[in-house]
Amino acid sequence: MTQTAKEIIRTGRKFAQVLAGARQVFMADGFSGASVDDIAKAAGVSKATLYSYFPDKRLLFIEVANNECNRQADEAVELTNFDRPPQEMLTLAARKMIRILTSPFSQRVFRICVAEADRFPELGQAFYQSGPMLGRARMSEYLQCACNKGEFVIDDMDLAADQFIELCKTDVFARMVFGIQTEFSDAEMDRIADGAVEMFMARYSTKQSCC
């Protein structure tokens, strides 16, 4: 029986080494170019040890992506403080989102998932569930809380969450996808974030002005 992602044994002193080595090789060589030999060498383990954790390279890539997305979510834990004023909360969220979106890891994984979409659609599905879907769920949760307090009027939480996330992608995403620009200054990212918040507040806030 093929081992599934849920059945992976995430214990043992070598597990973290395998993930670190795999992350290094996947980011350097992509999915197709990453060999088991290179991953085992980068991780400092034998191929037998690597296979004892991950008998399938796809499972290893999915675990690397999930692990990184969870790490980024943990770093953004302060955004779950729903008591912040709406504009402050959304500004923090927007700035964090843009920095995650433009990180070398996110850019590389996106390109890998697109390149392998026809052969291995589960790679993209797994990354979407652990990354974008997680962000959407957290934003929807916040918006519902804000609506309950009378700060916003929103009929469709998921749609509003998606709109906010897309606003945070303005200009930067297209530039990254087409390889026009891969690094962005703080000023560039904050400009996009502040614009996203201003437009979102104008659409959904119960206040006449967000300023």
Backbone torsions as a table, in degrees:
resi	resn	phi	psi	omega
1	MET	NA	135.9	-179.5
2	THR	-71.8	133.1	178.9
3	GLN	-71.1	134.2	178.7
4	THR	-99.6	168.2	-179.6
5	ALA	-59.4	-34.6	-178.4
6	LYS	-71.6	-21.8	-176.2
7	GLU	-93.2	-1.3	179.6
8	ILE	-64.5	132.7	178.9
9	ILE	-85.4	107.8	-175.3
10	ARG	-93.8	48.2	177.9
11	THR	-134.0	174.7	-179.4
12	GLY	99.5	143.4	-173.4
13	ARG	-69.1	-17.6	-178.8
14	LYS	-89.7	-11.4	-174.1
15	PHE	-60.6	-47.9	-179.4
16	ALA	-63.5	-35.4	178.5
17	GLN	-64.3	-42.7	-179.7
18	VAL	-62.4	-44.6	179.7
19	LEU	-63.2	-43.8	-179.3
20	ALA	-63.5	-43.3	178.6
21	GLY	-65.5	-41.1	179.6
22	ALA	-65.8	-41.5	179.4
23	ARG	-59.4	-44.3	-179.1
24	GLN	-61.4	-45.0	-176.5
25	VAL	-73.7	-42.7	178.9
26	PHE	-60.7	-41.4	-178.4
27	MET	-68.7	-30.3	-178.7
28	ALA	-84.3	-40.5	-170.2
29	ASP	-114.6	-2.5	-175.6
30	GLY	76.9	-175.0	-178.4
31	PHE	-78.0	-51.8	-177.8
32	SER	-64.3	-36.7	-177.2
33	GLY	-79.7	-12.1	-178.7
34	ALA	-80.9	120.5	178.5
35	SER	-100.3	152.7	178.0
36	VAL	-61.2	-37.3	179.3
37	ASP	-61.5	-44.2	-179.0
38	ASP	-67.5	-38.8	179.3
39	ILE	-65.3	-45.2	179.5
40	ALA	-61.8	-40.6	179.1
41	LYS	-65.0	-44.9	180.0
42	ALA	-65.2	-32.3	-179.4
43	ALA	-82.7	-15.3	-178.2
44	GLY	72.0	33.5	179.1
45	VAL	-130.3	168.0	176.1
46	SER	-81.5	161.4	177.0
47	LYS	-62.9	-33.8	178.9
48	ALA	-63.3	-41.2	178.1
49	THR	-65.1	-43.5	179.9
50	LEU	-60.2	-45.9	-179.0
51	TYR	-67.7	-24.7	178.4
52	SER	-67.4	-27.2	176.4
53	TYR	-91.7	-44.2	-173.3
54	PHE	-134.9	96.5	178.7
55	PRO	-75.0	-7.4	-177.0
56	ASP	-133.1	129.4	-178.7
57	LYS	-61.8	-31.4	178.7
58	ARG	-63.3	-41.1	178.3
59	LEU	-63.0	-36.7	179.6
60	LEU	-67.1	-43.6	178.2
61	PHE	-62.7	-44.6	178.9
62	ILE	-59.7	-41.1	179.9
63	GLU	-66.8	-39.8	177.1
64	VAL	-60.8	-46.0	180.0
65	ALA	-63.5	-45.8	179.3
66	ASN	-60.8	-43.1	-178.2
67	ASN	-62.2	-42.6	-179.6
68	GLU	-69.1	-40.6	179.0
69	CYS	-64.0	-40.7	177.6
70	ASN	-65.2	-37.4	178.1
71	ARG	-63.7	-44.3	179.1
72	GLN	-65.1	-36.2	178.1
73	ALA	-65.8	-38.6	178.0
74	ASP	-64.7	-37.2	179.3
75	GLU	-66.5	-26.4	-178.3
76	ALA	-96.1	17.8	-174.1
77	VAL	-61.4	-26.5	179.8
78	GLU	-64.6	-19.0	-179.5
79	LEU	-72.9	-9.8	179.1
80	THR	-83.8	2.8	176.0
81	ASN	-79.0	89.8	-173.5
82	PHE	-75.4	-0.9	179.4
83	ASP	-83.4	-7.9	178.2
84	ARG	-65.9	151.4	172.7
85	PRO	-58.3	145.5	-174.5
86	PRO	-52.0	-46.8	-176.9
87	GLN	-66.2	-38.1	178.2
88	GLU	-65.8	-44.3	-179.5
89	MET	-62.2	-47.5	-178.6
90	LEU	-67.4	-35.4	178.0
91	THR	-64.7	-44.3	176.5
92	LEU	-60.2	-44.8	-178.9
93	ALA	-63.9	-44.7	-177.9
94	ALA	-63.3	-45.5	-178.5
95	ARG	-65.4	-38.3	177.4
96	LYS	-67.6	-42.6	-178.5
97	MET	-60.7	-44.4	-178.4
98	ILE	-65.2	-37.8	179.6
99	ARG	-69.7	-34.0	174.5
100	ILE	-68.5	-45.2	-179.0
101	LEU	-59.7	-38.8	-175.7
102	THR	-93.3	4.0	179.8
103	SER	-67.2	149.4	178.5
104	PRO	-55.0	-37.6	-179.8
105	PHE	-63.2	-49.7	-178.2
106	SER	-61.3	-42.0	179.4
107	GLN	-63.1	-43.0	-177.5
108	ARG	-68.1	-44.0	-179.3
109	VAL	-65.6	-39.1	177.9
110	PHE	-58.7	-46.7	-178.5
111	ARG	-65.5	-38.0	177.9
112	ILE	-63.5	-46.4	-177.9
113	CYS	-63.6	-39.6	178.2
114	VAL	-66.7	-43.4	-178.1
115	ALA	-64.2	-32.3	-176.2
116	GLU	-102.7	10.0	-172.7
117	ALA	-59.4	-39.7	-177.5
118	ASP	-71.0	-42.7	-176.7
119	ARG	-81.6	-41.4	-174.7
120	PHE	-131.8	71.4	-178.2
121	PRO	-61.3	-21.7	-179.3
122	GLU	-66.4	-22.5	177.9
123	LEU	-65.1	-48.8	178.8
124	GLY	-65.7	-39.6	179.9
125	GLN	-62.3	-42.6	-179.3
126	ALA	-66.3	-41.8	179.4
127	PHE	-67.2	-38.9	179.2
128	TYR	-62.0	-41.5	-178.2
129	GLN	-69.2	-36.4	-176.8
130	SER	-88.4	-14.8	-178.9
131	GLY	-112.6	-86.9	-177.7
132	PRO	-54.9	-42.2	-179.1
133	MET	-65.8	-35.7	177.5
134	LEU	-65.6	-43.3	178.0
135	GLY	-63.3	-40.4	178.8
136	ARG	-63.7	-43.1	-179.1
137	ALA	-63.1	-43.0	-179.7
138	ARG	-67.3	-39.2	178.8
139	MET	-67.7	-40.8	178.0
140	SER	-61.9	-39.8	178.8
141	GLU	-62.2	-44.5	179.0
142	TYR	-63.8	-45.3	-177.8
143	LEU	-62.7	-38.0	177.2
144	GLN	-63.2	-42.6	178.2
145	CYS	-62.0	-42.9	-179.7
146	ALA	-67.0	-36.7	176.8
147	CYS	-65.6	-39.7	178.7
148	ASN	-61.3	-28.6	179.1
149	LYS	-90.8	1.5	177.6
150	GLY	80.7	17.2	-178.0
151	GLU	-86.8	-27.3	178.1
152	PHE	-132.7	158.0	169.5
153	VAL	-120.7	107.3	-175.4
154	ILE	-136.9	128.6	178.2
155	ASP	-88.2	-36.8	-175.6
156	ASP	-121.9	100.4	-175.5
157	MET	-64.3	-43.5	-178.2
158	ASP	-64.5	-40.8	178.4
159	LEU	-63.8	-44.9	179.8
160	ALA	-63.5	-40.2	178.2
161	ALA	-62.5	-43.7	178.3
162	ASP	-63.6	-39.8	179.0
163	GLN	-61.8	-42.8	-179.6
164	PHE	-64.2	-43.2	179.8
165	ILE	-63.2	-42.0	178.9
166	GLU	-65.8	-37.2	175.7
167	LEU	-59.5	-35.1	179.9
168	CYS	-72.8	-13.0	178.5
169	LYS	-93.1	-6.5	-173.4
170	THR	-48.0	124.9	176.6
171	ASP	72.0	-49.4	-173.5
172	VAL	-65.2	-38.3	-175.8
173	PHE	-65.3	-47.0	179.6
174	ALA	-61.7	-39.4	179.7
175	ARG	-63.8	-38.6	179.2
176	MET	-69.8	-46.0	-176.5
177	VAL	-58.5	-40.0	-177.6
178	PHE	-93.3	8.2	175.2
179	GLY	69.4	19.5	179.7
180	ILE	-74.5	-37.2	-178.7
181	GLN	-152.8	133.4	-179.1
182	THR	-119.7	-10.3	177.9
183	GLU	-126.1	139.4	-176.2
184	PHE	-132.0	140.4	179.5
185	SER	-75.3	162.7	176.3
186	ASP	-58.7	-38.9	-179.3
187	ALA	-63.6	-41.4	179.1
188	GLU	-64.5	-44.5	-178.5
189	MET	-68.3	-40.5	-179.7
190	ASP	-67.7	-33.1	176.9
191	ARG	-61.2	-45.1	178.8
192	ILE	-65.1	-44.1	-178.7
193	ALA	-61.7	-47.3	-178.0
194	ASP	-64.7	-38.1	177.3
195	GLY	-65.8	-38.8	178.7
196	ALA	-63.1	-44.1	-179.7
197	VAL	-65.2	-44.4	-179.0
198	GLU	-59.7	-44.2	-178.5
199	MET	-69.4	-41.6	-179.3
200	PHE	-64.3	-43.1	178.6
201	MET	-62.5	-40.0	-179.5
202	ALA	-63.7	-32.2	-179.2
203	ARG	-81.5	-42.6	-168.4
204	TYR	-115.8	-17.5	-176.0
205	SER	-68.4	146.0	177.1
206	THR	-79.7	-10.6	177.9
207	LYS	-84.7	151.0	-180.0
208	GLN	-70.7	-28.9	-177.2
209	SER	-139.6	143.3	177.4
210	CYS	-94.7	-0.2	-177.0
211	CYS	-91.0	NA	NA
